[in-house]
Amino acid sequence: MAWRIEKQSNGKLAIFSTRLKDYVVIDATAEEIEKLYEEKGRKVYAASAKAQIAKDYRVPAEGELLIAASRETGETPKEPPEAIGATGFRLND
């Protein structure tokens, strides 16, 4: 499972989950993404977020369709609570 931070066509940021193959965060600012990573209490995750934002990955056209679908439903898909990788990191701690 990995999260990839991408820039949307509207200039805001989104987080793509390779586990769900969908966006779990949309329409966020860099500060909101950094705060999300920092709230998990992992400095390495916050550093990763900053590095990904600096790379300026773009949301592909098919990703913009997934984001539009999330806007229509009013929410993004949620990651399951199972541990991710060897770190034991859990979402929604």
PELIN-V295981 format. One record per residue. N is the residue number from 1. RES is the residue in one letter. SS is DSSP state (hx for helix, st for strand, lp for the rest). PSI is psi in radians with two decimals (NA if undefined). OMEGA is omega as a letter, one per 20 degrees, with the letter a starting at -180 (none if undefined). Layout:
N_RES_SS_PSI_OMEGA, N_RES_SS_PSI_OMEGA
This chain:
1_M_lp_2.35_r, 2_A_lp_2.63_r, 3_W_st_2.44_r, 4_R_st_2.20_r, 5_I_st_2.21_a, 6_E_st_2.65_r, 7_K_st_2.25_r, 8_Q_lp_2.92_r, 9_S_lp_-0.40_r, 10_N_lp_0.07_r, 11_G_lp_-0.23_r, 12_K_lp_3.00_a, 13_L_st_2.69_r, 14_A_st_2.68_r, 15_I_st_2.11_r, 16_F_st_2.25_r, 17_S_st_2.08_r, 18_T_lp_-0.34_r, 19_R_lp_-0.77_a, 20_L_lp_-0.29_a, 21_K_lp_0.75_r, 22_D_st_3.01_a, 23_Y_st_2.19_a, 24_V_st_-0.26_r, 25_V_st_2.34_r, 26_I_st_2.82_r, 27_D_st_0.70_a, 28_A_st_2.73_r, 29_T_lp_2.91_r, 30_A_hx_-0.69_a, 31_E_hx_-0.72_r, 32_E_hx_-0.70_r, 33_I_hx_-0.82_r, 34_E_hx_-0.72_r, 35_K_hx_-0.74_r, 36_L_hx_-0.81_r, 37_Y_hx_-0.74_a, 38_E_hx_-0.60_r, 39_E_hx_-0.41_r, 40_K_lp_-0.09_r, 41_G_lp_0.39_a, 42_R_lp_1.89_a, 43_K_hx_-0.62_a, 44_V_hx_-0.62_r, 45_Y_hx_-0.70_r, 46_A_hx_-0.72_r, 47_A_hx_-0.68_r, 48_S_hx_-0.74_r, 49_A_hx_-0.81_a, 50_K_hx_-0.70_r, 51_A_hx_-0.72_r, 52_Q_hx_-0.70_r, 53_I_hx_-0.72_a, 54_A_hx_-0.50_r, 55_K_hx_-0.33_r, 56_D_lp_0.79_r, 57_Y_lp_2.48_a, 58_R_st_2.51_r, 59_V_lp_2.21_r, 60_P_lp_2.89_a, 61_A_hx_-0.74_a, 62_E_hx_-0.48_r, 63_G_hx_-0.65_r, 64_E_hx_-0.57_r, 65_L_hx_-0.70_r, 66_L_hx_-0.72_r, 67_I_hx_-0.75_r, 68_A_hx_-0.70_r, 69_A_hx_-0.69_r, 70_S_hx_-0.67_r, 71_R_hx_-0.71_a, 72_E_hx_-0.69_a, 73_T_hx_-0.28_r, 74_G_lp_0.08_r, 75_E_lp_2.78_r, 76_T_lp_2.79_r, 77_P_lp_2.71_a, 78_K_lp_2.48_r, 79_E_lp_2.52_r, 80_P_lp_2.74_a, 81_P_lp_-0.04_a, 82_E_lp_2.66_r, 83_A_lp_2.58_a, 84_I_st_2.02_r, 85_G_hx_-2.85_a, 86_A_hx_-0.17_a, 87_T_hx_-0.38_a, 88_G_lp_0.14_r, 89_F_st_2.28_r, 90_R_lp_2.47_r, 91_L_lp_2.66_r, 92_N_lp_0.59_r, 93_D_lp_NA_none
